[in-house]
Structure formats: structure tokens, C-alpha cells
């Protein structure tokens, strides 16, 4: 869509918001599926000088209610009819504007409010002022190899979360790169979106999406596919090898947080596991923890006072700097636990599990002991896991329990859930489904090209 046409749509939506009572300093929640209407509502809210809170359209009614109660927006923009279709990547919907009783003006100077992913616990409200968003856009503009004018970016990450929003949508608008949201988030749908243009194309998503694309046994020839860039969690070595071999394209990674956006990158996949801090980002490591230099706390409302101290945000991610100045992210600090007085890195156990033949995904948590939740290619693989682990891990590192799942539960941003109670509930649900005679699920590494990437 030409920018002039987009500006006209945004101006018209701004008039609708103003008629509904929105003024500068007001508050607006946008709960829309990926669509032109979502983009227009978001930009119109900012153009009106309002604080815009973004809610994922996949949240349940209960979750939306809790979010609205926390954020207290004056208006909410929602689809006239609920969007359905788990595999849809882009929707053609009409928005309605609803004033909310009890909504309040902005209590902070932030232009954007988002909820953290909640992969390990309750979500936090994170605020980004205009200056923070502009600084992140400047970091993207200075990244060698990120999409530019004359190129295309196919955005698989959600445009209401930080990677898809800033790295995809806003960077595309600012840089002149064409932004594409695939009509369906299936492997075939994504590959069709890449094939639809001849310009150099970058895919922007999460590692689980890269894994599904890499599982395609015979992908089409796509010379315009320059690379895929993923963020949110580590990329397995076998996924990187299959993706680069089958597509002839690079697989780059980014480390970032909702609180700050992009932090460090390896866009070419050439410095694994090291990452180069993004231009202008202040990063240091203290007592094994990654710290970010920020001008103010990113949290709005109640928050742990120890997270932001003296201008430094404690990320709760473990990391180290090498002699080459590259940052290596070792995983969450809470992934390092003590078993009988001995330290166990749960990320190491996950890495060993996912390296085993027939294991397609794994999450390891600390419950009553170390528990592993895995997806495999079949029951015969599950039966042999204990013996394989015995040859690769010391006894104190081995999971006490191995749970098989048809798929690992994920947050709306694509991160694996690491809450033991949620994972155990998924195991019980899968067992009930299997007992009812319904198919309990499939193996992502062997699904056909219509496998969901969402």
C-alpha cells in the first residue's frame, strides 16, 4: 500500500477516535488480529497523542478482562466480528471503537504499553516512551544486513509484540522496506509470500518457525530469500544446518527484550554463539548476569525494585563477554538450579535432549526434581530416551521424569512455556485426548507443508 494511502486511512481513524472521546494524553487499547485495521488503529492512536496498549488478539476473554483491568484504557479497538483461524497470518476485518467505563488518562509518559510474554510467570506491564522507540529504530537502521529500501521483510512475528512491531512494521515504515504479512502462517503460505516478489527478502520470526521451515524436505527454489532472522530463544544447531542447506539462505539471530527491544545480533550466523551488541546499546555483565543501561525503568505499576537500579536493568539472563567483545547468552539465570549441592544448567539438559535422534522439542524445568517435557517422532523414541541420556549426562543432571507431549505449549510470542504447572496440565490434557481416541498430535519435524507456523 502506498504511504499516502496509509496516511489517509490513519487520519480518518484519528477522526473516529476523536469523536469517541480520545484526546492527547488519553489511553487506547488495541486488540486486533494482524490486519490493516490493526496498523491503522495503532498509528492513529499515536497520531492523536495517546498512549497505546497492544493486546494480542489470541488472548482469551478472561485474559483480556484482566489486562483491561490493569491497563484501564479509555477506549478499546476490537474487530466487529471475532477473528478465527489459527493458521491465518493476515485478516481482513473491520474495527469498532468502544469507550470503557472507568478508563483513565495516561499515568506515565509512555507512548506504548505492552505485556511481557509471561513464559515463566505473570506478565509485567512494560512502557516505551517515544525516545525509546526512536532509539531502537536507529539501532535497526544501523544494523548491517537488516532490510532496507528496495527489499522486502516477511513478518512472521506478531506485530503487537516487540520483534514484529519494531523490527518488522515500524522499521519497514521508517526505512522504506516493503512489509509483508503472509495470508496464512503455514509453511506453504510463508513460502508463497517469499515467492510473490523478486526483491531481496528477509523472514522475521522465532526459532520454532525456522524449525518448521527447515523440516520441509523439498522446498522450492527461492533465490530472493536472503536470510531468516529469529529472536526469542536459542536456535538448535541442526535447525541452522538444515535451514541454510535447504534454502541456500542465512539464519541470523537476535537477542532482545520487550523492555528494551533489540540488544545484540548475529545476522549472518557467522559468530555463533557470540553476538555483537546493537549500535548504541549499553550492555555489561555483572556476576554472570547481563545488564542493560537504560535512562529509566521500563516497568509501569508494581514491579520488583531490584530489577532496575542506578540506570541498569537486570535482565535475569546469564551471559559473558569473550575476548573478541562478543556477547554470549547462556540462558535464564533461573535455569541454573542446585541438585544435592551440585549446579545443573537446565539449558544444557535441554540442549542434550534436542540433540538426540527423534527428539523434536524439549523444555526442562525444576519441579519436585528435574522434569523434562519432550516431543518426539514416536513412542519408540520415548522408550529409549533414558538410556541415551545415561550415556550423555551425569546422574545428577538427568531428569527424574520424562513427559511426552504432542507439542510444547508456547506463549503468544512463540516462546516455550516454562511454568511446571502449565506443562503438567498440558500432559494431562494430552493423555485425556489420547484416551478419547482422538489423535494426540503430530511431530513438527515430519509435518506436511501446511503445518502451522503460528
VEXLO-746980 format. One line per 4 residues: number of its first residue (from 1); their letters; for each residue x, z, y negated of N, C-alpha, C. Coordinates in pm, whole numbers. Atoms other than C-alpha are relative to their C-alpha. Layout:
VEXLO-746980
NUM) a) X,Z,Y,X,Z,Y,X,Z,Y; ...;
END
This chain:
VEXLO-746980
1) xxxx) 84,0,119,0,0,0,88,0,-125; -76,-1,125,138,-87,-347,-15,134,-73; 3,-129,68,227,219,-555,-107,5,-109; 100,1,105,-4,112,-837,-139,29,56;
5) xxxx) 129,-27,-63,-300,114,-600,-9,146,41; 0,-142,-36,-199,458,-473,-23,87,-123; 18,-79,122,-178,588,-829,-147,-1,-44; 142,6,38,-534,468,-899,-85,90,89;
9) xxxx) 74,-86,-91,-663,645,-589,24,148,-32; -33,-138,33,-482,965,-686,-70,42,-128; 69,-33,126,-624,952,-1040,-149,21,23; 141,-18,-30,-975,909,-902,-26,131,73;
13) xxxx) 16,-127,-72,-930,1204,-665,22,118,-94; -21,-106,98,-795,1413,-951,-127,24,-82; 126,-14,74,-1118,1345,-1143,-102,76,86; 93,-70,-90,-1319,1463,-838,36,148,10;
17) xxxx) -42,-139,-8,-1113,1779,-813,-30,74,-130; 29,-62,129,-1151,1848,-1183,-150,29,-12; 145,-20,5,-1529,1803,-1156,-43,116,89; 33,-111,-90,-1527,2057,-870,55,133,-51;
21) xxxx) -45,-125,62,-1354,2311,-1097,149,24,4; -144,-23,-8,-980,2265,-1034,66,-25,-135; -76,12,124,-756,2323,-1335,146,34,30; -139,-36,-15,-385,2372,-1389,15,147,35;
25) xxxx) -15,-139,-46,-273,2688,-1211,-102,39,104; 98,-27,-104,-563,2661,-970,60,-18,139; -49,6,-137,-537,2658,-591,-89,-90,84; 69,100,-82,-628,2391,-341,59,3,140;
29) xxxx) -44,13,-139,-610,2389,39,-40,-138,51; 26,132,-57,-583,2050,212,9,13,152; 3,-3,-146,-689,2044,577,-54,-134,47; 36,137,-33,-688,1677,661,90,-53,110;
33) xxxx) -87,65,-97,-563,1471,954,92,-99,-71; -87,99,64,-279,1224,886,-80,-123,-40; 89,105,52,-454,970,665,37,-27,-145; -16,29,142,-451,804,327,-71,106,-83;
37) xxxx) 76,-102,73,-714,1057,217,79,129,-12; -83,-121,4,-475,1342,303,107,-13,-107; -106,23,97,-192,1194,98,-56,1,-142; 61,9,133,-422,1120,-196,-42,139,-50;
41) xxxx) 44,-134,40,-569,1473,-199,118,88,-39; -120,-79,27,-226,1633,-187,61,-38,-135; -62,45,125,-82,1421,-468,-90,28,-120; 93,-27,111,-397,1463,-680,3,147,-39;
45) xxxx) -10,-142,30,-373,1841,-649,122,31,-83; -122,-23,77,-15,1837,-773,-10,-63,-138; 13,66,131,-100,1591,-1049,-87,84,-94; 87,-88,81,-367,1838,-1165,70,130,-38;
49) xxxx) -73,-123,31,-102,2112,-1184,-41,116,87; 48,-106,-89,-250,2307,-893,105,33,106; -78,-40,-117,-85,2496,-611,-72,-51,124; 62,65,-116,-148,2302,-289,48,67,128;
53) xxxx) -31,-56,-131,-162,2474,50,-38,-104,106; 24,99,-104,-133,2244,352,-28,68,133; 39,-55,-129,-312,2330,676,-8,-112,102; 3,101,-106,-268,2140,1000,-143,-19,49;
57) xxxx) 138,27,-40,-592,1969,1100,-27,41,144; 17,-38,-140,-530,2071,1463,-26,149,19; 32,-143,-11,-581,2441,1385,-146,18,39; 137,-31,-38,-890,2596,1539,-77,55,-119;
61) xxxx) 83,-56,106,-1182,2710,1326,41,144,-30; -43,-139,18,-1067,3068,1383,131,6,-78; -129,1,69,-711,2988,1273,-15,-42,-146; 23,44,138,-835,2804,965,-60,114,-82;
65) xxxx) 61,-112,70,-1051,3101,871,102,106,-38; -103,-98,30,-756,3337,896,93,-50,-111; -89,56,101,-539,3103,690,-65,1,-138; 72,1,128,-803,3064,418,-8,141,-57;
69) xxxx) 9,-139,46,-842,3443,402,134,47,-58; -132,-39,50,-466,3481,349,35,-73,-129; -44,83,112,-424,3197,100,-95,4,-119; 106,-9,102,-751,3244,-98,-3,-119,-95;
73) xxxx) 8,116,90,-770,2886,-234,-138,-8,-66; 127,18,70,-1041,2796,-486,-79,-118,55; 64,119,-56,-1113,2459,-325,67,-34,132; -58,53,-122,-1062,2310,18,-44,-145,16;
77) xxxx) 30,139,-29,-1042,1941,101,6,-19,151; 12,17,-144,-1159,1859,454,-64,-136,29; 68,125,-33,-1279,1550,640,-151,21,8; 145,-9,-9,-1652,1480,617,-41,19,146;
81) xxxx) 22,-17,-144,-1652,1442,996,130,42,65; -121,-49,-63,-1408,1628,1217,75,-113,71; -84,102,-62,-1118,1410,1330,25,38,145; -24,-23,-142,-1089,1379,1707,94,-107,54;
85) xxxx) -93,94,-62,-841,1210,1934,142,51,-6; -131,-63,-1,-525,1391,2038,113,-100,-16; -106,100,5,-329,1067,2057,4,-78,-130; 5,74,125,-426,941,1712,115,43,-91;
89) xxxx) -106,-31,95,-141,919,1464,-42,-24,-144; 48,29,134,-341,791,1167,-152,-15,8; 146,-1,0,-707,838,1079,-54,-67,-126; 73,56,114,-948,652,854,-117,93,-25;
93) xxxx) 101,-104,23,-1151,942,713,-33,9,-148; 44,-28,137,-1343,1039,402,10,150,-23; -19,-141,31,-1266,1369,231,-119,56,-77; 97,-73,82,-1511,1625,97,70,119,-64;
97) xxxx) -58,-110,76,-1426,1889,-162,-100,114,-3; 90,-116,-6,-1574,2237,-114,56,115,-81; -43,-122,71,-1546,2521,-370,-19,121,93; 5,-117,-86,-1479,2855,-197,-27,125,-82;
101) xxxx) 30,-127,67,-1633,3185,-300,117,96,20; -110,-96,-9,-1363,3440,-376,137,-62,-13; -129,63,19,-1089,3184,-432,68,47,-128; -75,-54,114,-816,3288,-674,100,-102,-53;
105) xxxx) -107,85,56,-576,3112,-912,133,32,68; -130,-19,-62,-215,3079,-804,63,132,-43; -65,-127,28,-37,3412,-775,153,-13,-5; -144,25,5,309,3252,-763,21,-136,-65;
109) xxxx) -24,129,67,476,2958,-939,21,-117,97; -27,103,-100,495,2757,-615,-98,-116,-11; 86,119,-5,365,2401,-603,-57,-21,139; 38,25,-139,343,2403,-223,1,131,77;
113) xxxx) 3,-111,-95,235,2668,28,-13,-59,140; 8,39,-140,295,2622,400,7,125,86; -12,-108,-96,265,2842,705,114,-33,94; -108,23,-95,568,2886,928,-58,-34,136;
117) xxxx) 48,55,-127,546,2745,1280,-63,103,90; 57,-101,-87,469,3077,1449,40,-15,145; -42,20,-139,669,2984,1760,38,130,68; -39,-127,-59,789,3342,1811,-86,117,-46;
121) xxxx) 85,-108,50,530,3547,1621,-94,-50,-107; 97,41,103,276,3548,1337,64,-89,-105; -48,89,104,310,3276,1075,21,76,-130; -24,-53,133,451,3359,732,-42,-103,-103;
125) xxxx) 34,90,109,334,3212,401,128,-30,-77; -124,44,63,619,3010,252,-34,-84,-122; 26,71,125,621,2889,-106,120,-82,-43; -105,87,53,819,2599,-252,-36,-41,-142;
129) xxxx) 24,48,137,835,2554,-631,45,-145,-15; -35,139,25,878,2209,-782,151,-21,11; -145,14,-2,1251,2266,-826,56,-4,140; -46,-1,-139,1298,2341,-457,-27,-133,68;
133) xxxx) 35,129,-60,1117,2023,-351,88,-112,-56; -84,103,61,1312,1811,-600,144,9,49; -136,-18,-50,1640,1961,-482,12,-54,143; -5,53,-136,1553,1874,-121,-5,-153,-1;
137) xxxx) 3,146,11,1463,1519,-219,135,-55,-44; -134,42,40,1800,1494,-390,97,5,117; -87,-8,-118,1970,1609,-68,-24,-120,92; 30,117,-82,1790,1337,127,57,-127,-61;
141) xxxx) -49,120,67,1883,1076,-132,150,-15,15; -146,3,-10,2250,1169,-88,49,-5,144; -40,8,-141,2247,1156,293,30,-145,39; -37,134,-42,2437,851,413,-67,-32,132;
145) xxxx) 68,40,-122,2220,674,669,-147,35,3; 143,-28,5,1880,810,567,-71,-121,-63; 68,122,46,1614,540,496,2,-18,-152; -7,37,141,1638,360,162,-99,-113,-29;
149) xxxx) 82,115,39,1451,91,-31,41,-121,84; -27,114,-86,1419,-218,185,3,36,147; 4,-45,-138,1398,-7,501,-135,65,28; 125,-63,-41,1112,149,697,30,130,72;
153) xxxx) -8,-124,-77,1059,502,830,-134,21,68; 121,-27,-78,805,553,1108,-5,150,24; 5,-146,1,698,914,1069,-88,50,116; 72,-62,-111,602,1091,1392,-25,148,-26;
157) xxxx) 19,-141,35,641,1442,1249,-121,13,-92; 119,-22,81,332,1590,1085,32,-2,-149; -24,9,145,305,1510,714,-49,124,-74; 32,-126,68,173,1860,641,104,106,34;
161) xxxx) -112,-90,-28,493,2020,776,126,-59,-60; -109,33,92,830,2011,607,75,-128,36; -77,119,-35,1009,1739,804,-76,-129,-34; 78,119,28,731,1481,789,-41,-12,-144;
165) xxxx) 45,1,139,620,1583,441,112,-43,-95; -106,27,97,950,1587,251,93,-111,49; -92,100,-53,1182,1388,479,-66,-135,23; 70,124,-25,915,1130,556,-75,-51,-122;
169) xxxx) 89,51,105,638,1093,299,62,4,-139; -46,-12,139,787,1228,-25,131,-75,-22; -125,77,15,1134,1082,36,-31,-149,-5; 36,141,3,973,746,111,-53,-42,-135;
173) xxxx) 55,32,132,776,753,-214,109,2,-107; -104,-12,102,1082,863,-412,106,-108,13; -110,94,-22,1331,620,-254,-45,-145,4; 48,136,-15,1109,315,-213,1,-49,142;
177) xxxx) 7,39,-141,1142,313,166,-147,-7,42; 137,13,-48,825,198,343,-30,110,102; 40,-108,-90,645,488,514,-109,-51,93; 96,47,-99,460,406,836,-44,117,86;
181) xxxx) 56,-95,-95,228,638,1029,-62,-81,113; 53,83,-110,163,486,1374,-147,31,26; 142,-20,-27,-201,433,1463,-25,94,115; 9,-93,-112,-152,615,1793,138,55,29;
185) xxxx) -128,-63,-33,117,861,1890,21,-4,151; -42,24,-138,171,714,2234,132,-75,-7; -125,74,-1,497,559,2340,-23,-144,-43; 29,138,37,344,211,2319,-41,-11,-146;
189) xxxx) 43,3,140,180,292,1984,116,10,-96; -118,-15,86,510,405,1833,86,-126,4; -83,120,-10,699,105,1966,-65,-120,-69; 69,106,74,431,-127,1825,22,16,-150;
193) xxxx) -22,-25,143,474,40,1485,141,-44,-41; -137,45,29,850,-23,1502,6,-152,-4; -7,146,-12,798,-386,1607,-77,-72,-110; 87,65,99,549,-452,1324,74,-48,-124;
197) xxxx) -77,44,115,823,-502,1066,141,-38,40; -136,46,-31,1162,-671,1058,107,83,-70; -98,-76,76,1328,-430,815,65,107,90; -63,-109,-74,1579,-171,945,-92,122,3;
201) xxxx) 103,-102,-19,1364,109,1085,59,127,61; -37,-131,-51,1417,480,1142,-124,72,50; 105,-88,-51,1198,702,1359,32,142,-42; -19,-138,44,1149,1056,1227,-96,89,78;
205) xxxx) 87,-82,-83,1019,1317,1470,70,122,53; -55,-120,-63,1104,1602,1707,58,-38,136; -67,35,-126,1315,1614,2025,-94,-31,116; 91,30,-111,1016,1620,2262,-52,-143,-9;
209) xxxx) 42,139,17,907,1284,2116,113,-95,40; -114,81,-42,1257,1145,2162,12,-3,151; -9,-7,-146,1248,1263,2524,-100,-93,65; 101,89,-57,925,1073,2592,36,-146,-21;
213) xxxx) -44,137,23,1058,758,2431,116,-36,92; -115,24,-87,1379,793,2630,-41,-18,145; 47,10,-138,1173,818,2951,-58,-138,32; 52,134,-24,1037,463,2905,105,-80,77;
217) xxxx) -99,64,-86,1204,272,3186,41,-140,-47; -29,138,40,1183,-74,3030,-54,-27,-140; 51,20,136,1135,-58,2652,28,-141,-48; -22,134,55,1105,-381,2452,127,-5,-84;
221) xxxx) -117,19,86,1397,-524,2260,-43,19,-145; 37,-33,138,1377,-376,1909,126,4,-85; -124,2,76,1679,-489,1708,-11,68,-136; 17,-65,130,1527,-344,1389,7,152,8;
225) xxxx) -7,-146,-14,1530,11,1532,144,45,-19; -136,-41,37,1832,160,1363,38,131,66; -25,-129,-64,1806,518,1484,-127,83,-1; 102,-104,10,1578,812,1551,69,126,-49;
229) xxxx) -52,-126,53,1632,1136,1361,-102,108,35; 91,-106,-45,1487,1458,1502,45,134,-55; -30,-137,43,1466,1819,1394,-93,96,70; 88,-102,-55,1318,2145,1514,57,76,117;
233) xxxx) -61,-66,-116,1520,2222,1829,114,-89,49; -112,82,-50,1833,2105,2014,-47,-119,83; 26,119,-81,1846,1767,2186,82,9,128; -71,-3,-128,1934,1765,2556,93,-120,10;
237) xxxx) -100,107,-10,2245,1559,2637,-54,-120,77; 51,113,-78,2060,1349,2898,-101,-80,-80; 95,72,86,1788,1264,2643,77,-90,-97; -81,80,93,2050,1146,2395,58,-122,71;
241) xxxx) -63,111,-72,2224,934,2658,-102,-107,35; 102,98,-38,1901,769,2781,-54,-74,-121; 57,63,120,1766,705,2432,96,-105,-56; -94,94,61,2081,543,2297,26,-119,92;
245) xxxx) -25,111,-93,2131,336,2613,-118,-95,6; 117,86,-19,1774,209,2642,-43,-72,-127; 44,64,124,1716,130,2275,115,-61,-80; -112,51,77,2066,49,2155,-1,52,-142;
249) xxxx) 13,-61,132,1996,283,1862,56,142,6; -54,-134,5,2143,613,1749,-108,106,7; 91,-115,2,1984,954,1790,67,110,-80; -56,-101,89,2062,1183,1498,-83,126,-1;
253) xxxx) 70,-128,4,1968,1545,1444,13,62,-138; -3,-77,123,1886,1766,1150,-36,144,32; 34,-142,-8,1877,2144,1120,-63,37,-133; 68,-39,123,1629,2282,871,-100,110,27;
257) xxxx) 102,-105,-8,1364,2543,800,-111,-32,-99; 110,13,95,1022,2541,637,36,66,-132; -35,-75,120,1169,2792,392,87,-78,-98; -97,66,87,1432,2552,256,7,-151,20;
261) xxxx) -12,142,-28,1394,2207,410,128,-30,76; -117,43,-75,1693,2014,541,123,81,-41; -116,-86,24,2008,2226,578,130,-69,39; -121,64,-49,2263,2032,785,-40,-113,94;
265) xxxx) 38,119,-75,2271,1698,966,117,-59,78; -90,94,-68,2443,1468,1213,-86,-123,27; 94,111,-9,2251,1147,1151,44,-108,98; -49,103,-92,2470,934,1375,16,50,143;
269) xxxx) -23,-55,-133,2502,1171,1670,146,-3,40; -142,16,-30,2880,1141,1643,80,130,-8; -76,-125,15,2975,1504,1571,-59,114,82; 65,-101,-84,2769,1685,1838,104,99,54;
273) xxxx) 120,-65,54,2729,1981,1829,11,36,-147; -22,-37,139,2869,2007,1476,-92,-74,-95; 86,57,103,2653,1944,1170,66,16,-135; -52,-6,136,2752,1867,813,-105,59,-92;
277) xxxx) 98,-54,95,2581,2088,554,-46,-107,-98; 57,101,90,2349,1876,340,56,20,-141; -55,-9,135,2477,1796,-11,-77,101,-86; 62,-96,90,2412,2082,-250,-57,124,68;
281) xxxx) 55,-116,-70,2303,2328,22,111,105,22; -95,-110,-17,2483,2665,18,-24,65,137; 12,-53,-136,2546,2773,378,125,82,32; -113,-77,-53,2763,3050,518,-44,74,125;
285) xxxx) 28,-75,-122,2786,3251,839,55,141,-17; -40,-141,11,2798,3631,838,-44,74,125; 27,-72,-125,2823,3838,1155,-74,-89,100; 58,93,-96,2731,3529,1354,-135,-56,-38;
289) xxxx) 131,47,44,2412,3461,1154,15,-99,-115; -2,100,107,2350,3155,935,-77,53,-120; 62,-43,124,2272,3246,572,-9,-119,-95; 22,106,98,2132,3016,304,-7,59,-140;
293) xxxx) 7,-42,139,2189,3055,-68,-118,-63,-70; 121,49,68,1854,3025,-247,-20,77,-130; 18,-69,128,1753,3109,-605,-102,113,4; 104,-102,-9,1458,3325,-488,-53,4,143;
297) xxxx) 57,-8,-133,1276,3444,-181,-104,-110,20; 100,103,-25,1068,3172,-17,-134,56,46; 121,-58,-58,804,3416,108,-98,46,-107; 108,-39,90,472,3472,-63,-83,107,72;
301) xxxx) 74,-107,-65,296,3800,9,93,88,82; -81,-93,-80,413,4065,258,104,-73,84; -108,60,-77,747,3984,420,105,106,27; -111,-89,-35,1044,4155,580,99,3,-115;
305) xxxx) -89,-5,117,1253,4278,284,146,-27,33; -139,24,-36,1574,4232,481,32,-149,17; -25,142,-21,1527,3855,517,70,-65,-119; -59,60,120,1626,3775,156,63,111,-83;
309) xxxx) -72,-106,70,1894,3991,-5,111,-63,-84; -107,43,91,2115,3920,-308,20,-152,-1; -8,144,10,2031,3550,-317,28,-72,131; -28,62,-130,2087,3488,56,-113,25,97;
313) xxxx) 104,-7,-102,1822,3412,316,64,11,138; -46,-16,-138,1897,3541,663,-92,-80,91; 81,96,-74,1779,3263,892,-43,51,137; 18,-48,-137,1789,3464,1219,43,-104,103;
317) xxxx) -61,98,-90,1972,3165,1366,148,34,13; -142,-23,-24,2313,3214,1526,77,-128,-29; -78,118,31,2587,2982,1409,146,32,-23; -142,-18,29,2955,2927,1345,52,-128,-67;
321) xxxx) -69,114,63,3179,2703,1135,129,-27,75; -125,38,-64,3458,2512,1304,108,-27,-103; -112,30,89,3799,2433,1161,-24,-129,-78; 31,126,67,3658,2091,1070,-108,14,-106;
325) xxxx) 102,-23,101,3399,2252,842,-140,-30,45; 133,31,-51,3109,2156,1066,-69,126,50; 82,-114,-41,2828,2400,1139,-58,-26,138; 64,5,-131,2725,2463,1499,-108,106,6;
329) xxxx) 114,-91,-12,2382,2617,1551,-11,40,146; -1,-48,-138,2379,2835,1862,-137,46,48; 134,-43,-41,2007,2913,1865,-43,124,-73; 54,-119,64,1792,3204,1764,79,125,40;
333) xxxx) -67,-126,-31,1958,3544,1738,-80,81,101; 81,-75,-95,1662,3689,1927,3,-62,139; -17,58,-132,1757,3457,2214,117,64,74; -111,-68,-63,2057,3679,2284,-41,143,33;
337) xxxx) 54,-128,-45,1950,3978,2491,102,72,87; -88,-81,-83,2114,4259,2684,-69,30,132; 51,-28,-134,2063,4291,3060,101,90,69; -93,-95,-63,2218,4600,3214,128,17,-78;
341) xxxx) -118,-15,83,2454,4623,2920,81,-126,-16; -70,129,9,2562,4259,2959,-80,-97,-86; 67,92,91,2482,3995,2695,-36,-130,72; 48,125,-57,2274,3697,2804,-55,-86,-114;
345) xxxx) 52,96,98,2214,3391,2584,-110,-80,69; 112,69,-64,1867,3266,2676,9,-151,-20; -17,144,23,1954,2929,2523,92,-61,106; -88,49,-106,2235,2895,2778,-78,-17,130;
349) xxxx) 80,9,-122,1989,2965,3061,-92,-122,-8; 85,120,18,1752,2700,2919,81,-127,21; -83,119,-11,2036,2451,2895,34,-29,147; -30,18,-142,2131,2509,3260,-124,-50,74;
353) xxxx) 123,41,-67,1769,2476,3372,-30,-148,-26; 37,139,33,1709,2148,3188,103,-99,51; -101,90,-57,2032,2007,3334,-20,-22,149; 20,12,-144,1902,2050,3690,-84,-123,32;
357) xxxx) 79,118,-40,1767,1743,3873,-147,35,16; 142,-19,-15,1391,1718,3843,-64,96,-98; 55,-90,102,1352,1974,3561,-12,-79,-130; 24,82,119,1195,1807,3259,-10,81,-129;
361) xxxx) 10,-84,119,1148,2102,3021,10,144,43; -13,-141,-35,1217,2474,3010,0,86,-125; -7,-104,102,1162,2781,2795,31,130,73; -40,-126,-60,1329,3113,2876,-21,111,-101;
365) xxxx) 30,-112,89,1209,3444,2728,36,130,69; -23,-133,-54,1272,3814,2773,-134,73,3; 122,-79,-18,967,3995,2914,38,129,68; -45,-115,-78,994,4265,3179,142,-22,48;
369) xxxx) -136,44,-30,1311,4075,3262,12,-140,-57; -11,138,44,1432,3721,3202,-101,-84,78; 103,84,-61,1143,3481,3267,21,-144,-46; -14,142,32,1163,3102,3282,-131,-72,27;
373) xxxx) 119,84,-11,879,2857,3230,48,-144,0; -58,133,-16,956,2507,3354,-106,-103,34; 76,114,-51,805,2166,3404,95,-82,86; -84,72,-95,933,1963,3697,-71,-125,49;
377) xxxx) 58,123,-54,878,1636,3877,-84,25,124; 84,-26,-116,709,1811,4169,32,133,65; -19,-129,-67,674,2119,4395,131,10,76; -125,-7,-75,980,2024,4599,116,40,-90;
381) xxxx) -103,-41,95,1194,2063,4287,-9,149,-26; 20,-142,27,1044,2404,4211,54,86,113; -42,-79,-115,1120,2525,4562,151,15,8; -145,-6,-10,1490,2451,4524,71,54,-122;
385) xxxx) -64,-42,125,1548,2589,4174,84,126,16; -73,-127,-14,1655,2938,4281,139,-23,56; -130,27,-59,1936,2803,4498,92,-71,-98; -81,72,97,2055,2565,4227,50,93,-111;
389) xxxx) -40,-94,104,2059,2843,3967,106,96,51; -96,-94,-57,2251,3072,4201,142,-56,-4; -131,63,2,2535,2820,4200,53,-19,-141; -39,32,137,2540,2788,3821,-2,119,-95;
393) xxxx) 12,-114,91,2456,3127,3670,36,129,72; -27,-133,-54,2587,3478,3724,-132,71,28; 126,-65,-38,2327,3705,3887,-77,62,-116; 71,-68,109,2251,3898,3566,-62,-99,-99;
397) xxxx) 57,100,90,2175,3572,3382,-121,-72,60; 105,78,-65,1928,3436,3636,-138,56,-32; 138,-46,22,1554,3452,3561,-51,79,121; 64,-77,-108,1369,3714,3762,-121,-74,53;
401) xxxx) 121,74,-38,1062,3490,3765,10,-141,-55; 9,140,42,1025,3112,3751,-146,-42,5; 140,45,8,683,2990,3632,-1,-152,-15; 16,144,13,584,2627,3683,-122,-31,-86;
405) xxxx) 109,41,89,369,2463,3415,-10,-153,-1; 12,145,16,226,2112,3378,64,-49,-130; -68,31,126,357,2117,3019,27,130,-73; -36,-118,77,524,2367,2790,-88,7,-125;
409) xxxx) 78,-12,124,291,2498,2516,90,-18,-122; -76,25,122,404,2385,2173,-84,33,-123; 68,-21,126,320,2470,1815,-43,-135,-56; 45,126,59,155,2212,1592,115,-82,-56;
413) xxxx) -117,74,48,503,2119,1467,85,-53,114; -73,54,-115,620,2037,1820,104,93,57; -97,-94,-54,835,2345,1875,-58,71,122; 51,-73,-115,809,2517,2215,-37,143,-39;
417) xxxx) 41,-139,24,618,2846,2203,90,92,80; -90,-93,-67,842,3140,2289,-60,140,10; 71,-127,-15,581,3415,2299,-36,16,148; 17,-16,-145,581,3552,2656,-147,10,39;
421) xxxx) 142,-15,-34,211,3646,2647,-72,-134,-1; 62,133,9,108,3296,2537,43,-86,119; -50,79,-112,327,3138,2803,-63,43,132; 63,-47,-124,188,3360,3079,-146,-41,5;
425) xxxx) 139,44,3,-164,3277,2967,-11,-146,38; -1,142,-38,-76,2907,3000,17,-16,149; -18,5,-145,40,2973,3357,-132,32,70; 129,-37,-62,-292,3144,3441,-101,-112,-16;
429) xxxx) 93,111,22,-489,2858,3285,32,-117,93; -40,109,-89,-288,2602,3481,-39,29,144; 36,-37,-136,-349,2796,3803,-150,-16,23; 145,15,-11,-725,2805,3737,-39,-147,6;
433) xxxx) 29,143,0,-728,2433,3661,33,-63,134; -39,54,-129,-539,2355,3980,-96,46,109; 92,-53,-99,-774,2579,4179,-136,-66,-4; 130,65,13,-1077,2392,4044,1,-141,55;
437) xxxx) -12,136,-54,-943,2068,4189,37,-103,-104; -40,95,104,-858,1912,3852,151,-16,3; -144,24,5,-518,1759,3802,65,96,-97; -59,-101,88,-294,2034,3659,90,-57,-106;
441) xxxx) -86,57,103,-81,1795,3458,101,-94,61; -96,97,-48,199,1543,3483,139,29,-49; -139,-15,38,572,1512,3442,32,-93,-116; -25,86,115,668,1389,3093,103,-108,26;
445) xxxx) -105,99,-21,974,1208,3227,-47,-120,82; 47,108,-84,762,989,3452,-138,-50,-39; 129,48,45,452,922,3246,10,-145,-44; 0,140,38,348,569,3162,13,-14,-151;
449) xxxx) -23,17,144,396,417,2815,-112,51,-90; 106,-54,84,63,561,2697,6,152,-4; -18,-144,12,197,916,2725,-6,43,-145; 13,-47,138,113,1120,2417,133,50,-53;
453) xx) -117,-54,68,391,1188,2172,-38,117,-89; 42,-106,91,183,1435,1974,23,136,61;
END
